[in-house]
Amino acid sequence: MTAFDNGPRNEASWVTQLEADTVLNDDARFRLKTHQNAVGDVAEVIARHMGVSKGMSEAIGTAAAYHDVGKLKVPEEILCKPGRLTQDEFAVMRGHPALGHDMLIQHVGRLAQLAASIALNHHESMDGTGYPNGLTGDSIPIEARIVGIADVYDALREDRPYRDGMTHEKAMAIILEGDERTSRDKFCPLVKRVVEQHDAEIA
């Protein structure tokens, strides 16, 4: 039994504080929150099918919904730019995991600490090509490996200013096999296996 199995999940007071601490307008904040909630739902499904306890699966789902909270500090003209980012703009965007971690880690409670770990590490890759710290393999926390796939899946499915959202089948093919932008070695093989086995529930 984990510390998250002792009762229903509750969103702590830090959630309200985080959502108030933003440089984004209401529309951008709404779109960010929609993505974060979708990622949380997918992450919870993956965690449950990986054999994680019910309480911990729910905690991962809740914490995962704040994986991109650092983007609240990214200037709107970069976050919502209708086109590809410049190198300088991408460098600013790549700062959001550390920003999110710093926003979350100051709050008390196991859920906030779990969310901080996810925020910091969800863009790390198994092959070491991720950021911000270039972690590899099992040095990436399992909760971040789960959320990393959930995040990419939902990002691929979303409509973007420069492209339409992909079908479930195409998004799954990229996650499982990679493409010109995504290495097939990016994601944890164990998490990929679960995603492949339960893709209908994720869709």
Residue pairs with C-beta under 8 A, 6 or more apart in sequence:
1 53
1 55
2 53
2 55
2 56
2 59
3 110
4 53
4 55
4 56
4 58
4 59
4 110
4 111
5 53
5 54
5 55
5 56
6 55
9 55
9 58
9 59
9 62
9 111
11 62
12 107
12 109
12 111
12 112
14 104
14 107
14 109
14 112
15 66
17 107
18 66
18 69
18 72
18 103
18 104
19 29
19 33
19 72
21 72
21 73
21 103
22 29
22 72
22 73
23 72
23 73
23 74
23 75
23 76
24 32
24 71
24 72
24 76
24 79
25 76
28 76
28 79
28 80
29 72
32 68
32 71
32 72
32 79
35 68
35 154
35 155
35 158
36 64
36 65
36 66
36 67
36 68
36 69
37 65
38 154
39 64
39 65
39 67
39 68
39 147
39 150
39 151
39 154
40 61
40 62
40 63
40 64
40 65
40 150
41 61
42 150
42 153
42 154
42 202
43 60
43 61
43 64
43 146
43 147
43 150
44 57
44 58
44 60
44 61
44 64
45 198
45 201
45 202
46 146
46 149
46 150
46 191
46 194
46 195
46 198
46 202
47 56
47 57
47 60
47 61
47 143
47 146
48 54
48 57
49 194
49 197
49 198
49 201
50 146
50 190
50 191
50 194
52 60
59 110
59 111
59 114
60 114
60 118
60 143
60 146
60 147
62 111
62 115
63 111
63 114
63 115
63 118
63 143
64 115
64 118
64 143
64 146
64 147
64 150
66 100
66 104
66 115
66 118
66 119
67 100
67 115
67 118
67 119
67 122
67 147
67 151
68 96
68 100
68 119
68 151
69 100
69 103
69 104
69 115
69 119
70 95
70 96
70 97
70 98
70 99
70 100
70 101
70 102
70 103
70 119
71 79
71 93
71 96
71 99
71 100
72 103
73 96
73 99
73 103
74 92
74 93
74 95
74 96
74 99
75 92
78 85
78 89
78 92
78 93
79 93
80 161
81 89
81 161
82 161
82 162
83 161
83 162
84 162
85 93
94 123
94 131
94 132
95 132
97 119
97 120
97 121
97 122
97 123
97 131
97 132
98 120
98 132
100 116
100 119
100 120
101 116
101 117
101 119
101 120
103 119
104 112
104 113
104 115
104 116
104 119
105 112
105 113
105 116
114 143
117 141
117 143
117 144
118 141
118 143
118 144
118 147
120 132
120 144
121 133
121 135
121 140
121 141
121 144
121 148
122 144
122 147
122 148
122 151
123 130
123 131
123 132
123 148
124 130
124 131
124 133
124 134
124 135
124 140
124 144
124 148
125 136
125 148
125 183
125 185
125 186
125 187
126 136
126 137
126 140
126 145
126 185
126 186
126 187
126 188
126 189
127 136
127 183
127 185
127 186
128 134
128 135
128 136
129 183
129 186
130 148
130 186
140 148
140 188
142 188
145 187
145 188
145 190
145 191
146 188
146 191
148 186
148 187
148 188
148 191
149 175
149 187
149 188
149 191
149 192
149 195
152 174
152 175
152 182
152 187
153 171
153 172
153 175
153 195
153 202
156 165
156 166
156 170
156 171
156 174
156 175
157 165
157 166
157 168
157 171
158 165
159 165
166 174
168 199
168 202
168 203
172 195
172 196
172 199
173 179
174 182
175 182
175 187
175 192
175 195
176 184
176 192
176 195
176 196
177 184
178 184
178 185
178 186
195 202
